[in-house]
């Protein structure tokens, strides 16, 4: 385990912080607080922290070309404009009443790949959906135990998916033009003594960073699935990593304070951490 210098962004604490993302076009860092349904953005340049109310639980938010965000909500996918709740549904009605949309990622063609997970944790399997910019929705993978972090290799040829309750990191061949995945395989089988595998980020070298919820750590695996680094963080319930800033080398990690009591830790619980 590696101990590193970590800073806490003084932006508050969050019940279930998730979906961190750096937008290179605007220099905005964004993340969501799932349970209260809020999208947060922060500008290092101006110090401005803005909060958008999505109107229902939000699992993922990604910036759109031209402004605003595409958001995976409880009931479907919607567009969010700054300072306004989602005003336009892209796709709705495909999420079972027993599920909500969770983590997701956009591919190079503007599709949103997003998982649906059971509202009651672990009560039933979920699915991975592919949502086209025009709102067409297809089931990409059915029967995923708990679809969580998703990412692509730097060359775009491989999609990665964390299945939290199966304790595996899956890899798929990815055809960006067709929007198809194939040849699914287990890349990593996680050690169940080292925290729950949650969100995922891919670095510039193709390394796979996975948050280990409950263990206060993020792990890095190489493209062959070998563990190369484990970093300790001062918050036990870390949820998702992301890389940002101009060099895309700064690590950001969201966390959660859900289920913790007031004496369970310090102000880092539920904070956004960076190193």
N, C-alpha and C positions, 0 to 999 in steps of 0.2 A: 504494500500500500504506500502510495506517494503522498506526502503532505505538501501542499503548495499554498502560496499566498493567495487569499481569496478576498474579494471585496463584496460588500452588499450594496446594491443600488437602493438608495433611500427613497423608495417609491411606495412603501407600505408593505403589508403582508396579505397573502391571498389564500383563500380557503382551499382551492385546488388549481394552482397555477399550472399552465400547460402551453403547448404550441408556441414556444419562442421562435422568433424569426427576425433576421436582419434583412432589410430591403436596401440593396446596394444603390438603387436608383434615387432614393430619397434620403438615405441615412437614418431611417426610422427603425427602431427596434420595437417589435410588437409581441404580445403574448395574450393569453386569455385566462380568465378565472372561470372555470367551467360551471360550477354550481350556481352562482348568482347571475351568470350569463353576461359577463362583461368582457369587452375587448379593450386592451390597453395599448397605447403607443407612447414612445419616449424618444425625444431628440437629444442626443448628446450636445449638439451644436447650440441649441437654444435653451436646453433644460426644461422644455415643455413636456408635461405628462398629461395626456388626454385619455379620457375614459368614455367608451361608447356602450350604451345599454342595448344588448341584442334582443331583449324581450323574452328569452328562454335560454336554457343551458346551451353553451357553445363549446364545442370540442376542439375546433381548429379555425384559424383565420389566416388567409394569405393575401398579400397585396395584389391588386389588379393593375394592369397597364392602364394608365389614364386616371388612376385614383380610386380610392375606396378599397374594400376587402370582399373576398368571397369567404363565406363562413359556413361551417357545418354545424347546424343547430340540432335541437331535439327532434324536430319534425322533418328536416330536410336541409337543402342548401339555399342560401339567400345572399344577396348583395347588401353590404353595409356601407353607407356613406358617412363621412366624418360628422360627428355630433348628432346623428340621427339613427334611430333603430333601423333594422333591415326593412327596406321599403319594397323590395322586389324579390320574389321567390324565383329561383332558377329551377329547382326541382323539389317537389313536395309529395308526400303520400307514399313514398317507397320504404320509409323506415317503419318497422313494426312498432305497435304501441308499447311493446315490452322492451324496446331498445332506444338508444340515442346515438347520434353520430359522435365519434370520438376523434382520434388523431387522424391526420391526413397530410397530403403533400400534392403539389402541382407538378406535372411533368412539363417538358419543353414545348409541348403543343397546347398548353393551357388547360389540360384536363385535370380535374381534382380526383385524386384517389383517396378514399376515406373509408374508415372502418365503422361499423355499427356494433355497439356492445350492449349487453343486457343492462337495464336499469338496476336490477338486483344483481350485484356482482357475482359472477360465476353461475348464475341460475340456468343459463342456456347459451349455446354458441352464438356467434355473430357472423358477419359477412364483410367482405371488402367490396366496395362499389367503385365503379368508374363513372364519373359524371362529366359529360362533354360540355363545352362552353354554351351549346344551344339548349342544355337541359336534359339531353338524352341520358338515361341512367341504365347501366348494365351491372349485373352481379359478376365481379371478376373472380372471386373465390367465395364459396359457401362453406359453412361448417367450421369456421375458424373459432377456436375456443374463446379467445379474447384479442381481437386485432388491435394492435397498439402502434408503436413507432414505425414510420415508413420512410424510406429514403431511396436515392438512386446513386449508383456509382458515378464517379466524375465523368466517365465517357458515355454515360446514359445507357449502357448495355445491360445493366443488372438492376433489378428492384429488390429491396430488402424489406422484410416485414417481421416485427416482433409479435409473436403469439404468446402473450403473457402467461396464460394459464396452461399452455402446453410446455412452457419453459424452453422455448426454442427461438432462434433467429433464422428465418427462412430466406432463401435467395431464389430469384426467378430470372430467367432470361427475359429481356424486355425489348419489344419492337416498338419504338417510338412512333413510327409512321402509322402503324396499324392500331396502336394502343392495346397490344396484346402481351400477356405474360405466359411463359411456358417453362417446363422443366423445373418445377419446384423441388427444392432440396433443403435439408437441414444443414445450415452452416455452423451454428453454435448450439450446443445444449447447455443451458445455464446451470450453474451450481445453485441449488435451491437454498443453500445456507448463506448466500451472499446477497439477499434482498431480491425483491420482485423486479423483473425486467420490465422497463416502462418505455419512455421515449427514446428516439434514435436520431443521431446526426452523422453525416458523412463528411470527413475532412478532405482537404485538397489532395492528399496522398491516397485517398480511398479507404482510410481507416474508419471503422465503425464504432461510434461512441454510444453507449447505452447507459441510461440512468438506472440505478438500482434502488428502487423505492423501499424505504425501511432500513436501508443499510448505510445511507449517507455517503454514497460513492457513485462515480461514473467510471465505466470500464471502456477501454479501447481494444478492439479486435482488428487484426489485419484482414485483408480480403480473402485469406484462406481460413479464417475463423479462429486464428490463434490469439490468445489473450496477450497483449503487449504492454498494457499499463492499467493501473487502477488508482484513481485519485480520490482521496478522502475529502469530504466537504462538511462544513459546519451546520448542516441541516439533515435530519434523518430521512425525511420524506421527499427526496429529490424526484422530480417527475420527468424532465426532458432537457436535453442539451441542444445548443445551437452554436454556430460560429458566426462572428460578425466583425464589424469595424472595417476600415479600408483594406486591410491585408487579409481579412477573413480568417484571422488567427486567434482572435479573442474568444474564449469559451464562455457562453452564457448558460446558466442552468436555472430552471424554474423549480419551485418546491411547493409544498402544501402544508397547511396547519390543521386540516381536517383530522378528527379523531384524537387530537392532542389536547391535554389539559393545560391550564395556565402555567403550571410548574414543570411542564415537560421539557422546557429548553429556553433558549434565548430568542432574541429578535430575528435571528436568521431563519427560524422555522416559518415557512410560508413566504420567504423573500425570494427575490431574483438575485442570484449570485453570479459573479464574474471573475475571471482570472486572465 
